[in-house]
Amino acid sequence: MIERIPLLALADEVVRHDVVVVGSGVGGLTAALELAPRPVAVLT
């Protein structure tokens, strides 16, 4: 599962994910897809 979370999201929203990727560009999305199906948060 990949979930997009705004940068100012609460910390407890982020810690429930296995991996956090920072950035909304193609590189961030590619990294998140490679780590799926682990819970991944993409911070934008």
Phi and psi restraints in degrees (value plus and minus 20) as a CYANA .aco file:
   2 ILE   PHI    -133.9   -93.9
   2 ILE   PSI     108.5   148.5
   3 GLU   PHI    -147.2  -107.2
   3 GLU   PSI     111.9   151.9
   4 ARG   PHI    -111.7   -71.7
   4 ARG   PSI     104.8   144.8
   5 ILE   PHI    -142.7  -102.7
   5 ILE   PSI     109.7   149.7
   6 PRO   PHI     -78.5   -38.5
   6 PRO   PSI     127.7   167.7
   7 LEU   PHI     -75.5   -35.5
   7 LEU   PSI     -52.7   -12.7
   8 LEU   PHI    -109.7   -69.7
   8 LEU   PSI      -0.9    39.1
   9 ALA   PHI     -86.0   -46.0
   9 ALA   PSI     137.6   177.6
  10 LEU   PHI     -85.3   -45.3
  10 LEU   PSI     127.6   167.6
  11 ALA   PHI     -80.0   -40.0
  11 ALA   PSI     -56.1   -16.1
  12 ASP   PHI     -88.8   -48.8
  12 ASP   PSI     -40.8    -0.8
  13 GLU   PHI     -89.4   -49.4
  13 GLU   PSI     -54.3   -14.3
  14 VAL   PHI     -99.8   -59.8
  14 VAL   PSI     -60.1   -20.1
  15 VAL   PHI     -89.3   -49.3
  15 VAL   PSI     -33.2     6.8
  16 ARG   PHI    -100.4   -60.4
  16 ARG   PSI     -21.8    18.2
  17 HIS   PHI    -119.3   -79.3
  17 HIS   PSI     130.1   170.1
  18 ASP   PHI     -93.5   -53.5
  18 ASP   PSI     -54.9   -14.9
  19 VAL   PHI    -154.9  -114.9
  19 VAL   PSI     122.0   162.0
  20 VAL   PHI    -140.2  -100.2
  20 VAL   PSI     105.3   145.3
  21 VAL   PHI    -131.7   -91.7
  21 VAL   PSI     109.0   149.0
  22 VAL   PHI    -122.0   -82.0
  22 VAL   PSI     106.7   146.7
  23 GLY   PHI     101.7   141.7
  23 GLY   PSI     123.6   163.6
  24 SER   PHI    -126.2   -86.2
  24 SER   PSI     -19.0    21.0
  25 GLY   PHI     -95.1   -55.1
  25 GLY   PSI    -195.1  -155.1
  26 VAL   PHI     -82.0   -42.0
  26 VAL   PSI     -57.5   -17.5
  27 GLY   PHI     -82.2   -42.2
  27 GLY   PSI     -62.7   -22.7
  28 GLY   PHI     -85.4   -45.4
  28 GLY   PSI     -61.9   -21.9
  29 LEU   PHI     -87.3   -47.3
  29 LEU   PSI     -60.6   -20.6
  30 THR   PHI     -81.8   -41.8
  30 THR   PSI     -64.3   -24.3
  31 ALA   PHI     -81.9   -41.9
  31 ALA   PSI     -62.0   -22.0
  32 ALA   PHI     -84.2   -44.2
  32 ALA   PSI     -62.1   -22.1
  33 LEU   PHI     -85.8   -45.8
  33 LEU   PSI     -55.3   -15.3
  34 GLU   PHI     -87.2   -47.2
  34 GLU   PSI     -47.1    -7.1
  35 LEU   PHI    -109.9   -69.9
  35 LEU   PSI     -32.0     8.0
  36 ALA   PHI     -83.4   -43.4
  36 ALA   PSI     128.2   168.2
  37 PRO   PHI    -111.1   -71.1
  37 PRO   PSI      -6.4    33.6
  38 ARG   PHI     -84.9   -44.9
  38 ARG   PSI     127.3   167.3
  39 PRO   PHI     -82.3   -42.3
  39 PRO   PSI     100.0   140.0
  40 VAL   PHI    -144.0  -104.0
  40 VAL   PSI     112.8   152.8
  41 ALA   PHI    -127.8   -87.8
  41 ALA   PSI     109.5   149.5
  42 VAL   PHI    -126.3   -86.3
  42 VAL   PSI      91.5   131.5
  43 LEU   PHI    -107.8   -67.8
  43 LEU   PSI     108.8   148.8
